[in-house]
Amino acid sequence: MAIYFPNSEMSEVCGEAWRITSSFTGDTGIMGESGTASWEKSDDVYGGGNISPSVLSESNGIFTFNADYYGYYLIHHQHHCYMSNATSRWNEMRLYVSWNSGANWDYHSYAVTNINNSSSSAMSACGGASSIIAATPATRLRFNIQVENNSVTTYGSTNEQMTGFSIAKVSDV
């Protein structure tokens, strides 16, 4: 059902959540490329992954919008990480966006945390960031992780959203 506002109209509201399925240590190139991380659409009850067709498809860490869902989207991504007995002043999950089918990539936003550990136990942190993206036939998304200390482990799980992103349509094109 469409939403009607004075002087505007929006088609079906839709959204979904994506997450990495296992943990890894250190930096990554493109998350999902060359086995660095595996992505899955959330399949939890009420997890935002049960619409058909999907808003996004993923191949080797590159996300492409389904033609049924072009418009503007709010993307919130989060990076959950931990490390023992050391400090890592910056731990970033970066969102890159391409408006020309992956020929060029713009650094769009990043979720950043720090781990300042002076104790003998593990410390964890979680950072998040949000962006608005215009979804067109040529829009592509990808993510990577950059950390100061390559002993930092990024959490991933197939049972819950730890490191990943949620996306929701906010407007038609």
Buried (B, 14 or more C-beta within 10 A) or exposed (E): EEEEEEEEEBBEEBBBBBBBBEBBBBBBEBBBBEEBBBBBBBEBEEBBBEBEEBBBEBEEBBBBBBEEBBBBBBBBBBBBBBBEEBEBEBBBBBBBBBBEEBEEBEEBBBBBBBBEBEEEEEBBBBBBBBBEBBBBEBBBBBBBBBBBBEBBBBBBBBEEBBBBBBBBBBEBE
